[in-house]
Amino acid sequence: MTADQSQARPERPRKPLNVYLIVGEESGDQLGARLMRSLKGELGEGVRFRGVGGERMAGEGLTSLFPISDIAVMGLTAVLPRLPTIVRRVYQAVDDAIAANPDVLVIIDSPDFTHNVAKRVRKRAPHIPIVDYVSPSVWAWRSGRARKMAAYVDHLLAILPFEPAAHRRLGGPPTSYVGHPLIERIDELRPADGERTRLEAPEAERVLLLLPGSRRSEVSRLLTDFGQAVERVHAEYPNLRVLLPAVPHLADDIRAQVAGWKTAPEIVLGEEAKFAAFRSAHAALAASGTVSLELAIAGVPMIIAYRLDWVYRRIKDLNKVLKFAGVTSMVLPNIILEENAVPEFLDDDASPETLAAALVPLLADTPERARQTRVFSRLDDAMQLDNGETPSGRAARIVIAVARGEKPD
């Protein structure tokens, strides 16, 4: 064979990439579906999926090993009654992942479940590379988890820009910032004319968002206080309109709980309607969580409240929030932007009187409102990727590299 013939030989096609994915709740299902879509965009027919997922991942071609509703619980008091089922599902997922012998195992969020699977897969099948998509909040509490993760996570995909530095500082696994999925949806969250559209609405018409959480335990701890706060805000704004985006499986419970409210909220269902509510809102009262980042990107001033599970309330002083970049907060926009612009109220501080007093100034053109919108305007620069990639596209590229034994760039 001549040299020219040798050079002309077509490259042997790669075998299909086998990807095993595990999620534990709705937010992970959304990330997993986007990752699957991007992997198919990169590899076409050259990728196969197996694992545990929800409806969105099913739409991308995954047949889940079991329903994620079996494991989507939070808080010790909610977990304990379901513990036997959760433990059984952990071992079922471990056995299935090892039997599948994938090119890569991708665990997505829900660390109480997914990390228990990953640790056992690493012990029994150490040759399987493991990628973790979404870091646990090691920068906020239980920082020792970062170093422990390095033993069973080969690469971590971070969705918050400060997390790679946090993991380097704490001895965690190699970490890449891949961008928050909300970056891909900015236009859906913001009104076309931004803050001007909201403030030019007639003074009597103010839209308040209530976001008491996506888990039953969160809603049960917050909704009564939220309702009493709304009544106090309503006294200042008689034509107040209250919108309450709810996840479908909690909608009936929420309707029952708000049935006696004097200022009845409009229950909003579905992601499209939720984002429309964000575009129209003047202010929000929300539970702590990712929703604070959604609101900040949407430019909606807010206050954040949270009440701890009764067990965690008794041990919270043992887990002090770490100071990161000079900011002590559990509110994501505050941490990312290194400025405590969003007020947060924990446990007894989250009284209806306190919440209402903090909310009222956010519904008008006030210094309190202006400070938040000014700070939020810096989010785009802080969170955007530098080369035009989408978060799911960058995540897919790194997953492929790890699966092939290559070093992610």
C-alpha positions in Angstrom: 0.0 0.0 0.0 1.4 3.4 -0.9 1.7 6.3 1.5 -1.0 8.1 -0.4 -3.4 5.2 -0.2 -2.6 4.9 3.6 -3.4 8.6 4.1 -6.7 8.3 2.1 -8.0 5.4 4.3 -11.1 6.6 6.0 -11.0 6.9 9.8 -12.7 4.0 11.6 -16.0 5.2 12.9 -16.3 5.5 16.7 -18.6 3.1 18.5 -21.7 4.7 19.9 -21.2 6.6 23.2 -23.1 5.0 26.0 -24.2 7.6 28.6 -25.9 6.6 31.9 -27.8 9.5 33.5 -29.3 9.8 36.9 -31.5 12.7 38.2 -33.5 12.9 41.4 -36.1 15.6 40.8 -37.7 18.0 38.3 -34.9 20.5 38.0 -32.4 17.7 37.2 -34.8 16.4 34.6 -34.8 19.7 32.8 -31.0 19.8 32.8 -30.8 16.2 31.8 -33.1 16.7 28.8 -31.1 19.7 27.5 -27.9 17.7 27.9 -29.3 14.8 26.0 -30.4 17.1 23.2 -26.9 18.6 23.0 -25.2 15.3 23.1 -27.4 14.2 20.2 -26.6 17.4 18.4 -22.9 16.6 18.8 -23.0 12.9 18.1 -26.2 12.3 16.1 -27.0 8.6 16.1 -23.7 7.9 17.9 -25.0 8.1 21.4 -27.2 5.8 23.6 -28.9 6.7 26.8 -29.9 4.7 29.9 -30.7 5.6 33.5 -33.2 7.5 35.7 -35.1 10.5 34.5 -38.4 12.3 34.3 -40.8 13.3 31.6 -38.5 15.7 29.7 -35.7 13.1 29.5 -38.3 10.6 28.4 -39.1 12.9 25.5 -35.5 12.8 24.5 -35.4 9.0 24.4 -34.7 7.8 27.9 -36.7 5.0 29.4 -36.4 5.6 33.2 -35.5 2.7 35.4 -38.1 3.9 37.9 -40.2 7.1 38.4 -38.3 10.0 39.9 -41.3 10.7 42.1 -40.1 7.8 44.2 -37.0 9.8 45.3 -37.9 13.5 44.8 -38.2 14.4 48.5 -36.4 17.0 50.6 -35.9 17.6 54.4 -35.4 14.9 57.0 -39.0 14.8 58.1 -40.1 14.2 54.5 -37.3 11.7 53.8 -37.7 9.4 56.8 -41.1 7.9 55.8 -39.8 7.2 52.3 -36.3 6.0 53.4 -36.8 2.3 52.6 -37.9 3.1 49.1 -35.1 5.6 48.5 -32.5 3.1 49.7 -33.9 0.4 47.5 -33.8 2.7 44.5 -30.2 3.7 45.2 -29.1 0.0 45.0 -31.3 -0.6 42.0 -29.7 2.3 40.2 -26.2 1.1 41.2 -26.8 -2.4 39.9 -28.3 -1.2 36.7 -25.5 1.3 36.0 -22.8 -1.3 36.6 -24.7 -3.8 34.4 -24.9 -1.2 31.6 -21.1 -0.5 31.8 -21.5 2.9 30.2 -18.7 5.1 28.8 -19.7 7.7 31.3 -22.0 8.1 34.3 -23.6 11.5 34.6 -25.2 12.4 37.9 -27.4 15.5 37.9 -28.2 17.6 41.0 -30.1 15.9 44.0 -26.8 15.0 45.8 -28.5 13.1 48.6 -29.6 10.5 46.0 -27.2 10.8 43.1 -24.0 10.9 45.1 -25.0 7.8 47.0 -25.3 6.1 43.7 -22.0 7.5 42.4 -20.0 6.5 45.5 -21.1 2.9 45.2 -20.5 2.7 41.4 -17.0 4.0 42.0 -16.3 1.4 44.6 -17.7 -1.5 42.5 -16.7 -0.3 39.0 -13.9 2.2 39.3 -13.3 2.1 35.6 -16.5 4.0 34.8 -15.9 7.8 34.6 -18.3 9.9 36.6 -19.4 13.5 35.8 -21.4 15.5 38.3 -23.7 18.2 36.7 -24.5 20.8 39.4 -22.4 21.2 42.5 -23.8 20.7 45.9 -23.7 23.9 47.9 -20.3 23.2 49.5 -19.6 26.9 49.4 -22.5 27.5 51.8 -22.3 24.6 54.3 -20.6 21.2 54.9 -17.6 22.3 52.9 -15.9 19.0 53.6 -18.0 17.4 51.0 -15.9 19.0 48.2 -12.8 17.0 49.2 -14.8 13.8 49.6 -16.3 14.3 46.1 -12.9 14.2 44.5 -12.7 10.5 45.3 -15.6 9.6 43.1 -16.3 12.5 40.7 -13.9 12.8 37.8 -15.2 16.1 36.6 -17.8 18.6 38.0 -19.9 20.8 35.8 -20.7 24.0 37.7 -23.6 26.2 36.8 -22.5 29.2 39.1 -19.5 31.2 38.1 -17.8 31.2 41.5 -17.9 27.4 42.0 -14.7 26.4 40.2 -12.7 28.7 42.5 -14.6 27.4 45.5 -13.8 23.7 44.7 -10.1 24.6 44.1 -10.0 26.2 47.5 -11.8 23.3 49.2 -9.9 20.5 47.5 -12.8 19.4 45.3 -12.8 17.6 41.9 -11.7 19.3 38.7 -14.5 21.8 37.9 -15.6 23.7 34.8 -18.1 26.5 34.7 -20.5 25.5 32.0 -23.0 28.3 32.5 -26.4 28.4 34.1 -29.3 27.0 31.9 -31.2 30.3 32.5 -28.7 32.0 30.2 -30.3 30.3 27.3 -33.7 31.7 28.3 -33.1 35.4 29.1 -35.6 36.7 26.5 -38.3 34.5 28.0 -37.8 36.0 31.4 -37.6 39.7 30.6 -40.1 42.2 29.3 -39.1 43.7 26.0 -38.5 47.2 27.5 -37.2 45.9 30.8 -37.6 48.0 34.0 -39.3 50.9 32.1 -42.3 48.7 31.1 -42.9 47.7 34.7 -42.6 51.2 36.2 -44.7 52.8 33.5 -47.7 50.8 34.6 -50.4 52.8 36.4 -49.5 53.2 40.1 -52.6 51.4 41.2 -51.7 48.3 39.2 -48.9 46.3 40.9 -48.2 42.7 40.3 -46.7 40.6 43.1 -45.3 37.2 42.6 -45.5 34.6 45.3 -43.1 31.7 45.0 -43.4 29.5 48.2 -41.3 26.6 46.7 -41.6 23.5 44.6 -41.6 21.0 47.4 -44.6 20.2 49.7 -42.5 20.7 52.8 -41.4 24.2 51.7 -45.0 25.3 50.8 -46.4 24.0 54.1 -43.8 26.0 56.1 -44.1 29.3 54.2 -47.5 29.8 52.6 -49.5 30.9 55.7 -47.0 33.6 56.5 -46.9 34.6 52.8 -50.7 35.0 52.8 -50.7 37.2 55.9 -47.9 39.3 54.3 -50.0 39.7 51.2 -52.9 41.2 53.2 -50.6 43.8 54.7 -49.2 44.7 51.2 -52.8 44.8 49.9 -53.6 47.5 52.4 -51.0 49.7 50.7 -51.9 48.7 47.2 -55.7 48.0 47.0 -55.5 46.9 43.3 -52.7 44.5 44.0 -52.6 41.5 41.7 -51.0 38.4 43.1 -49.7 35.6 40.9 -48.6 32.3 42.3 -46.7 30.0 39.9 -47.2 26.4 41.1 -45.8 23.0 40.1 -48.6 20.8 38.9 -48.4 18.2 41.6 -48.8 20.8 44.3 -51.5 22.9 42.6 -54.5 21.4 44.3 -52.9 21.6 47.7 -52.1 25.2 47.2 -55.6 26.0 45.9 -57.0 24.5 49.1 -54.6 26.5 51.3 -55.3 29.9 49.7 -59.0 29.4 49.4 -59.7 31.5 52.5 -57.4 34.4 51.6 -59.0 37.8 51.3 -56.6 38.6 48.5 -56.9 35.5 46.4 -53.8 34.7 44.2 -54.1 33.6 40.7 -52.6 30.1 40.4 -50.2 30.0 37.4 -49.4 26.6 35.9 -46.8 25.7 33.3 -43.4 27.1 32.5 -44.6 29.4 29.7 -47.2 31.0 32.0 -44.7 31.2 34.8 -42.2 33.1 32.6 -45.0 35.4 31.4 -45.7 36.2 35.1 -42.0 37.0 35.6 -42.2 39.5 32.7 -45.1 41.3 34.2 -44.2 41.3 37.9 -43.1 44.3 39.9 -41.8 42.4 42.9 -41.7 39.0 44.4 -41.8 37.2 47.7 -40.0 33.8 47.3 -38.6 30.8 49.0 -34.8 30.4 48.9 -33.5 28.5 45.9 -32.8 28.8 42.2 -35.9 30.9 41.8 -34.0 33.9 43.2 -31.6 33.7 40.3 -34.5 33.4 37.9 -36.0 36.5 39.4 -32.8 38.4 39.3 -32.1 37.6 35.7 -35.7 38.7 34.9 -35.0 42.0 36.8 -37.7 41.4 39.4 -36.9 42.9 42.8 -37.5 40.4 45.6 -37.2 39.4 49.2 -36.3 35.9 50.2 -37.7 33.9 53.1 -37.0 30.4 54.3 -37.9 28.2 57.3 -35.7 25.2 58.1 -36.9 21.7 58.6 -37.4 21.3 62.4 -34.4 18.9 62.6 -32.1 21.3 60.7 -33.3 24.2 62.8 -31.7 22.4 65.8 -28.3 21.9 64.1 -28.1 25.0 61.9 -25.6 26.7 64.3 -23.2 23.8 63.6 -23.2 24.6 59.9 -22.3 28.3 59.6 -22.6 29.7 56.2 -19.1 30.3 54.9 -17.9 33.7 53.9 -17.2 33.6 50.2 -15.7 36.7 48.6 -16.8 38.8 51.6 -20.5 37.9 51.3 -22.5 35.9 53.8 -25.8 34.9 52.1 -27.9 32.0 51.0 -29.3 34.0 48.1 -27.6 33.2 44.8 -27.6 36.7 43.2 -26.1 38.1 46.3 -23.3 35.5 46.2 -22.6 35.8 42.5 -22.5 39.6 42.5 -20.8 39.8 45.9 -23.3 42.3 47.3 -26.2 41.6 49.6 -28.8 43.5 47.6 -31.6 41.0 48.2 -33.0 40.9 51.8 -33.3 37.4 53.3 -35.3 36.4 56.3 -34.8 33.1 58.1 -37.2 31.3 60.5 -38.6 33.7 63.1 -37.3 36.7 61.2 -39.7 35.7 58.3 -42.8 37.1 60.1 -45.7 38.5 58.0 -45.1 42.0 59.4 -41.4 41.9 58.4 -42.0 40.5 55.0 -44.7 43.0 54.2 -42.5 45.9 55.4 -39.7 44.9 53.1 -42.0 44.2 50.1 -43.9 47.5 50.0 -41.0 49.7 48.9 -40.2 47.3 46.1 -43.5 48.0 44.4 -42.7 51.6 43.7 -39.9 53.7 42.3 -37.9 53.8 45.4 -34.2 53.6 46.4 -34.7 50.0 47.6 -36.1 49.0 44.3 -33.4 50.9 42.3 -30.6 49.2 44.3 -31.7 45.7 43.4 -32.3 46.5 39.7 -28.9 48.2 39.5 -27.2 45.2 41.0 -29.1 42.7 38.8 -27.9 44.6 35.7 -24.4 43.1 36.3 -25.6 39.5 36.1 -25.3 39.1 32.3 -21.5 39.9 32.4 -21.0 37.7 35.5 -22.7 34.6 34.0 -22.3 34.6 30.3 -19.9 32.2 28.6 -17.0 33.7 26.8 -17.2 32.0 23.4 -20.9 32.0 22.5 -21.5 28.4 23.6 -24.8 27.4 25.3 -24.6 25.9 28.8 -25.9 22.6 27.6 -23.6 22.6 24.6 -20.5 23.2 26.8 -21.7 20.5 29.3 -22.1 18.0 26.4 -18.7 18.7 25.1 -17.1 18.1 28.4 -19.1 14.9 29.0 -17.9 13.6 25.7 -14.3 14.4 26.5 -14.4 12.6 29.9 -16.1 9.6 28.3 -13.3 9.3 25.7 -10.6 9.7 28.3 -9.6 13.1 27.0 -8.9 16.2 29.2 -11.7 18.8 28.9 -10.4 22.2 27.8 
